[in-house]
Each structure stands twice: as structure tokens, then as C-alpha cells.
Amino acid sequence: MFINLLQKPKEGQKVELTLKFEKSGEVKVQADVKKSEKKGHEAHHR
């Protein structure tokens, strides 16, 4: 789940994410934005 997004990511875009772990701290990663294969309400529950 993503919280406090400033804008909606667009398909094909790369986004930088900061993962926060209790013991090992923060880790920055990049992820590709892809179109969901599911439609409607199901797309929110994977």
C-alpha cells in the first residue's frame, strides 16, 4: 500500500520508494509502474 502520494504514478514510469525496516532502517529502491491486470474492486485486493 502506498500512503500520502502526491500524484498518481503513470504506467511506464519509474518511482523511487523508501522501505522502512524496524532493525535495518531505510532502504531506497526503484520500481517500474505497470498496469494492473485486474479490474474494478478486485484490483485493490491482491
C-alpha positions in Angstrom: 0.0 0.0 0.0 1.2 3.5 -0.8 0.4 6.3 1.6 0.5 10.1 1.0 1.1 10.0 -2.8 1.5 13.5 -4.2 0.5 12.3 -7.7 -0.8 9.2 -9.3 2.0 7.1 -10.9 1.8 6.6 -14.6 2.4 3.3 -16.5 6.0 3.1 -17.7 7.3 5.5 -15.1 10.0 4.5 -12.5 9.3 5.6 -9.0 11.6 5.7 -6.0 10.4 4.1 -2.8 11.7 4.2 0.7 11.2 1.0 2.6 11.4 1.4 6.4 12.5 -1.6 8.4 12.5 -1.8 12.2 16.0 -3.2 12.6 17.9 -2.3 9.4 16.5 1.2 8.8 15.6 2.7 5.5 16.3 1.2 2.1 15.6 3.1 -1.1 14.6 1.1 -4.2 13.2 1.9 -7.7 10.2 0.2 -9.1 8.6 0.2 -12.6 4.9 1.3 -12.7 2.9 -1.4 -14.5 -0.8 -1.5 -15.4 -2.9 -3.8 -13.2 -4.2 -6.9 -14.8 -7.3 -6.9 -12.5 -10.2 -4.5 -12.9 -12.5 -2.8 -10.5 -12.7 -3.6 -6.8 -10.5 -6.7 -7.2 -7.6 -4.6 -8.3 -7.3 -3.3 -4.7 -7.2 -6.7 -3.1 -4.2 -8.8 -4.2 
